[in-house]
Amino acid sequence: MDAAFFYVGEARWWSDETIKRLKGFDAANVLPDRNDLARTYLSGAMIYTIIGNLFDNFPIGSDRTTAAAPLGAAKMDSVYKVAIAYATSGIAIAQATGDKDLELTLTAERAVARYYLALWAKLNPAPASVPVASPLVNDAAAVADASAALALAGTADWRYQFHYDPTTISTDIGFEVNERLEMRIGSTYVYPICTVSGCASGGKTVAVDSLRLKDPLDNKGDPELARFLLNKTEGFLKKTRYGSLTFLSARELHLIVAEAALAGGDNAGFQNAINAERALDSLTAYTGAGPTALAMLHYERQRNLFMQGKRLFDEYRFGTNADLWQAGSEAITKPGTFLPITISERLANSFCLADPASCGGH
């Protein structure tokens, strides 16, 4: 994790710096393509949202070799507010230039940022115990953006993805799982190595018949997980370090709408939104029979947001410990604990050295 922290900081800094420069060019009427600024707003909104979804604290103001004080755990909601502001600025440009694809992506990102800003409040201040009493988010602005983005989407199963290939860049997670073998897909999603058929020689490869996550209505291996892991052309386990990663999707937008409906007691609205998403995989429609609506929401988020860095909130608010959380660990004894500022930053940042507690989390 410490090795990855630098890249998160660099992405945040580069986004802010590029926005500042392109805004200057735009103000001087010398920016050749205003969509470049809108795309930079998108990148900035995404990295700020990612930081909020993963970290307890972060030194947002650091500028290359000039350190800044960390935000503090109680102010981490500010990263979502920046993301919302960036996305809003980008949307205005995309609408002015008539770029509907860019407007769609920025609107989806703003929906997600607004949703997670509301969800952040469910775990801050940190709860004494989990699951939390009122875990569901019903944010009108997030729902409005999600609905607007779905209306803009040209395809039902729209996704905004990062693509990788040997001529550009690879994914570290693909390397760690598929080549270095220091990580593996969790046992919630696949069976432990070689306890069932389908393991390759040496027991280090997940095969199609070892998928563990099953649809609660159709009782079959989850099709979205199978697509992500095992698709012949784009599957994460088939492309070594070059598999595509999803950052935004129509599926997530449907889930935002569904959760808001459930929170508001609108069971029909919940079922309509959930079933619009389930129809993308030709799964049986949910009618309220069998699993509870809350269990269905949890499952649909689990399968559709896999490996997107968005579900740590779910582990806490729904009270479902990750399979590798150890007894006595902070994740269990201190619910709501997210990732910390890592050791390299703590040793390099003068504010952390002068006041170590300021660089802590909850």
C-alpha positions as CSV (number, residue, x, y, z in Angstrom):
1,M,0.0,0.0,0.0
2,D,2.8,2.4,0.8
3,A,4.2,2.0,-2.7
4,A,0.8,2.9,-4.2
5,F,0.3,6.0,-2.0
6,F,2.7,8.1,-4.2
7,Y,0.7,7.5,-7.3
8,V,-2.5,8.6,-5.6
9,G,-0.8,11.8,-4.5
10,E,0.7,12.4,-7.9
11,A,-2.7,11.9,-9.6
12,R,-4.3,14.4,-7.2
13,W,-1.5,17.0,-7.8
14,W,-1.4,16.6,-11.5
15,S,-5.2,17.0,-11.8
16,D,-5.2,20.2,-9.7
17,E,-2.1,21.6,-11.5
18,T,-3.5,20.8,-15.0
19,I,-6.8,22.3,-14.2
20,K,-5.1,25.5,-13.0
21,R,-3.0,25.8,-16.2
22,L,-5.9,25.0,-18.6
23,K,-8.2,27.4,-16.8
24,G,-5.6,30.1,-17.4
25,F,-5.4,29.3,-21.1
26,D,-9.2,29.2,-21.3
27,A,-9.5,32.6,-19.6
28,A,-7.0,34.0,-22.1
29,N,-8.9,32.5,-25.0
30,V,-5.9,30.5,-26.1
31,L,-7.1,27.0,-25.2
32,P,-7.5,25.1,-28.6
33,D,-10.0,22.6,-27.3
34,R,-12.1,23.4,-24.2
35,N,-13.0,19.8,-23.9
36,D,-9.4,19.2,-22.7
37,L,-10.3,21.3,-19.6
38,A,-13.5,19.4,-19.2
39,R,-11.7,16.1,-19.3
40,T,-9.2,17.3,-16.8
41,Y,-12.1,18.3,-14.5
42,L,-13.3,14.7,-14.9
43,S,-9.9,13.3,-13.9
44,G,-9.8,15.6,-10.9
45,A,-13.3,14.7,-9.8
46,M,-12.5,11.0,-10.0
47,I,-9.3,11.1,-8.0
48,Y,-10.8,13.2,-5.3
49,T,-13.7,10.7,-5.0
50,I,-11.3,7.8,-4.9
51,I,-9.3,9.4,-2.1
52,G,-12.5,9.8,-0.1
53,N,-13.6,6.3,-0.7
54,L,-10.3,4.8,0.5
55,F,-8.6,7.1,3.0
56,D,-9.1,8.3,6.6
57,N,-6.9,11.3,6.1
58,F,-4.9,12.9,3.3
59,P,-2.4,15.8,2.7
60,I,-4.4,17.4,-0.1
61,G,-2.5,20.7,-0.2
62,S,1.0,19.2,-0.7
63,D,2.7,20.7,-3.7
64,R,5.6,18.6,-5.0
65,T,8.4,19.0,-2.4
66,T,6.3,21.5,-0.3
67,A,4.4,19.7,2.4
68,A,0.9,20.6,3.6
69,A,-1.0,19.7,6.7
70,P,-3.4,16.8,6.2
71,L,-7.1,17.5,6.0
72,G,-7.9,15.5,9.2
73,A,-10.4,12.7,9.4
74,A,-13.3,15.0,10.3
75,K,-12.9,17.0,7.1
76,M,-12.4,14.2,4.6
77,D,-15.9,15.0,3.2
78,S,-14.3,18.0,1.6
79,V,-12.8,15.8,-1.1
80,Y,-16.2,14.9,-2.4
81,K,-17.2,18.6,-2.4
82,V,-14.2,19.3,-4.6
83,A,-15.2,16.4,-6.9
84,I,-18.7,17.7,-7.2
85,A,-17.4,21.2,-8.0
86,Y,-15.0,19.9,-10.6
87,A,-17.6,17.8,-12.3
88,T,-20.1,20.7,-12.3
89,S,-17.5,22.9,-14.1
90,G,-16.8,20.1,-16.6
91,I,-20.5,19.6,-17.3
92,A,-20.9,23.3,-18.1
93,I,-18.1,23.1,-20.7
94,A,-19.4,19.8,-22.2
95,Q,-22.8,21.4,-22.6
96,A,-21.3,24.5,-24.2
97,T,-19.3,22.4,-26.7
98,G,-22.1,19.9,-27.3
99,D,-20.0,16.9,-26.3
100,K,-22.7,14.5,-25.1
101,D,-20.3,11.7,-24.3
102,L,-18.3,13.9,-22.0
103,E,-21.4,15.4,-20.5
104,L,-22.6,11.8,-19.7
105,T,-19.4,10.8,-18.0
106,L,-19.1,14.0,-16.0
107,T,-22.8,13.7,-14.9
108,A,-22.2,10.1,-13.9
109,E,-19.2,11.1,-11.9
110,R,-21.1,13.9,-10.1
111,A,-23.8,11.5,-9.2
112,V,-21.3,9.1,-7.7
113,A,-19.5,11.9,-5.8
114,R,-22.8,13.2,-4.4
115,Y,-23.8,9.7,-3.4
116,Y,-20.6,9.0,-1.6
117,L,-20.6,12.4,0.2
118,A,-24.0,11.4,1.7
119,L,-22.7,7.8,2.4
120,W,-19.6,9.3,4.1
121,A,-21.8,10.9,6.7
122,K,-23.2,7.4,7.7
123,L,-19.7,6.5,9.1
124,N,-18.5,9.8,10.3
125,P,-18.3,10.2,13.2
126,A,-17.3,6.6,13.4
127,P,-20.1,4.3,14.6
128,A,-19.6,2.4,17.9
129,S,-20.8,-0.7,16.3
130,V,-22.0,-2.1,13.0
131,P,-24.3,-2.6,11.1
132,V,-25.3,1.1,11.3
133,A,-29.0,1.8,12.2
134,S,-29.8,3.7,9.1
135,P,-27.4,2.5,6.3
136,L,-29.2,3.7,3.2
137,V,-28.6,6.8,1.2
138,N,-31.3,8.9,-0.3
139,D,-29.8,12.0,-1.9
140,A,-32.0,13.8,-4.3
141,A,-29.2,15.5,-6.2
142,A,-27.4,12.2,-6.6
143,V,-30.6,10.5,-7.9
144,A,-31.2,13.4,-10.3
145,D,-27.7,13.2,-11.7
146,A,-27.9,9.4,-12.0
147,S,-31.2,9.6,-13.8
148,A,-29.9,12.3,-16.1
149,A,-26.8,10.3,-16.9
150,L,-28.9,7.2,-17.7
151,A,-30.9,9.3,-20.1
152,L,-27.8,10.4,-21.8
153,A,-26.3,7.0,-22.1
154,G,-26.4,5.6,-25.6
155,T,-26.2,2.0,-24.5
156,A,-28.0,0.2,-21.7
157,D,-24.8,-1.3,-20.2
158,W,-22.7,1.8,-20.5
159,R,-19.3,1.8,-18.8
160,Y,-16.5,4.3,-18.4
161,Q,-13.3,2.2,-18.3
162,F,-9.6,2.6,-18.3
163,H,-8.0,0.4,-20.9
164,Y,-4.4,-0.9,-20.9
165,D,-2.0,-2.5,-23.3
166,P,1.7,-3.3,-23.8
167,T,2.3,0.0,-25.7
168,T,0.9,2.3,-23.0
169,I,0.6,1.2,-19.4
170,S,-0.3,-1.8,-17.3
171,T,-2.2,-2.3,-14.0
172,D,-0.3,-3.1,-10.8
173,I,-3.2,-5.1,-9.5
174,G,-3.1,-7.3,-12.6
175,F,0.6,-7.9,-12.1
176,E,0.2,-8.7,-8.4
177,V,-2.7,-11.2,-9.0
178,N,-1.8,-12.8,-12.3
179,E,2.0,-12.7,-12.4
180,R,3.6,-12.1,-9.1
181,L,0.8,-14.1,-7.3
182,E,1.0,-12.1,-4.1
183,M,-2.7,-11.4,-4.2
184,R,-5.7,-13.5,-5.3
185,I,-9.4,-13.0,-5.8
186,G,-11.2,-13.2,-2.4
187,S,-12.9,-16.3,-1.1
188,T,-16.3,-14.5,-1.2
189,Y,-16.1,-14.4,-4.9
190,V,-14.2,-17.6,-5.8
191,Y,-13.6,-20.9,-4.0
192,P,-10.3,-21.3,-2.1
193,I,-7.5,-22.6,-4.3
194,C,-7.9,-26.2,-5.4
195,T,-10.8,-27.2,-3.1
196,V,-13.0,-27.7,-6.2
197,S,-12.3,-28.7,-9.8
198,G,-11.0,-26.0,-12.1
199,C,-7.6,-25.2,-10.7
200,A,-4.7,-25.3,-13.0
201,S,-1.5,-27.1,-12.2
202,G,-0.1,-25.5,-9.1
203,G,-3.5,-24.3,-7.9
204,K,-3.0,-20.6,-8.8
205,T,-5.6,-20.0,-11.5
206,V,-9.3,-19.4,-11.0
207,A,-11.4,-21.2,-13.6
208,V,-15.0,-20.7,-14.5
209,D,-16.3,-23.6,-12.3
210,S,-14.7,-22.2,-9.2
211,L,-16.8,-19.0,-9.1
212,R,-18.4,-18.9,-5.7
213,L,-20.6,-15.8,-5.8
214,K,-24.0,-16.9,-6.9
215,D,-27.1,-15.0,-7.9
216,P,-29.6,-15.4,-5.0
217,L,-32.6,-15.8,-7.3
218,D,-31.2,-17.9,-10.2
219,N,-28.6,-19.8,-8.1
220,K,-25.9,-19.7,-10.7
221,G,-22.4,-18.2,-10.8
222,D,-22.7,-14.4,-11.1
223,P,-22.5,-13.4,-14.7
224,E,-21.0,-10.0,-14.2
225,L,-18.2,-11.5,-12.0
226,A,-17.7,-14.1,-14.7
227,R,-17.5,-11.4,-17.4
228,F,-15.0,-9.3,-15.4
229,L,-12.7,-12.2,-14.5
230,L,-13.0,-14.6,-17.4
231,N,-14.2,-12.9,-20.6
232,K,-12.1,-14.4,-23.4
233,T,-10.9,-11.0,-24.7
234,E,-11.1,-8.6,-21.8
235,G,-11.2,-10.8,-18.6
236,F,-9.0,-9.7,-15.8
237,L,-7.6,-13.2,-15.3
238,K,-7.1,-13.6,-19.1
239,K,-5.2,-10.3,-19.8
240,T,-2.5,-10.6,-17.1
241,R,-1.7,-7.0,-16.3
242,Y,-3.7,-5.4,-19.2
243,G,-7.4,-6.1,-18.2
244,S,-9.8,-3.1,-18.4
245,L,-11.0,-1.6,-15.2
246,T,-14.4,0.1,-14.8
247,F,-14.7,3.4,-13.0
248,L,-18.3,4.5,-13.8
249,S,-21.2,2.5,-15.1
250,A,-24.9,2.5,-15.8
251,R,-25.1,-0.3,-13.3
252,E,-23.9,1.9,-10.5
253,L,-26.3,4.6,-11.5
254,H,-29.2,2.2,-11.3
255,L,-28.1,1.2,-7.9
256,I,-28.0,4.8,-6.7
257,V,-31.6,5.2,-7.8
258,A,-32.6,1.9,-6.3
259,E,-31.1,2.6,-2.9
260,A,-32.8,6.0,-2.7
261,A,-36.1,4.4,-3.5
262,L,-35.6,1.7,-0.8
263,A,-34.6,4.3,1.7
264,G,-37.8,6.2,1.0
265,G,-40.0,3.2,1.3
266,D,-40.7,3.0,-2.4
267,N,-40.6,-0.8,-2.9
268,A,-41.9,-0.6,-6.5
269,G,-39.3,2.0,-7.4
270,F,-36.6,-0.1,-5.8
271,Q,-37.6,-3.2,-7.8
272,N,-37.8,-1.2,-11.1
273,A,-34.3,0.1,-10.7
274,I,-32.8,-3.1,-9.5
275,N,-34.5,-5.1,-12.3
276,A,-33.3,-2.6,-14.9
277,E,-29.8,-3.4,-13.8
278,R,-30.4,-7.2,-13.5
279,A,-31.9,-7.3,-17.0
280,L,-28.5,-6.4,-18.3
281,D,-27.5,-9.9,-17.5
282,S,-30.8,-11.5,-18.3
283,L,-31.3,-12.4,-14.6
284,T,-34.7,-13.1,-13.0
285,A,-36.6,-10.0,-11.9
286,Y,-36.8,-9.3,-8.2
287,T,-40.4,-9.2,-6.9
288,G,-39.8,-9.0,-3.2
289,A,-40.0,-12.7,-2.7
290,G,-37.0,-14.5,-1.3
291,P,-34.1,-12.3,-0.2
292,T,-34.9,-9.0,1.6
293,A,-34.6,-5.8,-0.5
294,L,-31.6,-4.8,1.7
295,A,-29.9,-8.2,0.9
296,M,-30.6,-7.7,-2.8
297,L,-29.1,-4.2,-2.7
298,H,-26.0,-5.6,-0.9
299,Y,-25.6,-8.4,-3.4
300,E,-26.1,-6.1,-6.5
301,R,-23.4,-3.7,-5.2
302,Q,-21.1,-6.6,-4.4
303,R,-21.3,-8.0,-7.9
304,N,-21.4,-4.8,-9.9
305,L,-18.8,-2.8,-8.1
306,F,-16.2,-5.5,-7.7
307,M,-12.6,-4.2,-7.8
308,Q,-13.6,-0.6,-8.2
309,G,-12.6,0.7,-4.7
310,K,-16.1,1.6,-3.7
311,R,-17.3,-1.0,-1.2
312,L,-15.4,-0.5,2.0
313,F,-18.3,1.6,3.1
314,D,-20.6,-1.4,2.6
315,E,-18.5,-3.7,4.8
316,Y,-19.1,-1.4,7.7
317,R,-22.7,-0.1,7.1
318,F,-24.1,-3.5,6.4
319,G,-21.9,-5.2,9.0
320,T,-20.3,-7.8,6.7
321,N,-16.7,-8.2,7.6
322,A,-14.3,-8.9,4.8
323,D,-13.1,-12.5,4.7
324,L,-9.5,-11.6,5.6
325,W,-10.2,-9.2,8.5
326,Q,-8.5,-10.7,11.5
327,A,-10.0,-10.8,15.0
328,G,-8.8,-7.9,17.0
329,S,-7.9,-5.8,13.9
330,E,-8.9,-2.2,13.7
331,A,-11.3,-2.9,10.9
332,I,-13.3,-5.0,13.5
333,T,-12.6,-3.2,16.8
334,K,-12.9,0.3,15.3
335,P,-15.7,0.2,12.7
336,G,-15.3,2.9,10.0
337,T,-11.5,2.6,9.8
338,F,-10.2,3.4,6.3
339,L,-6.7,3.4,4.9
340,P,-4.2,5.6,6.7
341,I,-1.6,8.1,5.4
342,T,1.3,5.7,4.8
343,I,4.7,5.6,6.4
344,S,6.7,7.2,3.6
345,E,4.4,10.3,3.7
346,R,4.5,10.4,7.5
347,L,8.3,10.4,7.5
348,A,8.6,13.0,4.7
349,N,5.8,15.4,5.6
350,S,7.0,18.0,8.1
351,F,3.5,18.4,9.5
352,C,3.3,14.7,10.3
353,L,6.8,14.8,12.0
354,A,5.9,17.8,14.1
355,D,2.4,16.5,15.0
356,P,2.1,12.7,14.3
357,A,-1.5,12.7,15.6
358,S,-2.5,15.1,12.8
359,C,-1.7,12.4,10.3
360,G,-3.8,9.8,12.0
361,G,-7.3,8.7,11.1
362,H,-10.4,8.1,13.3
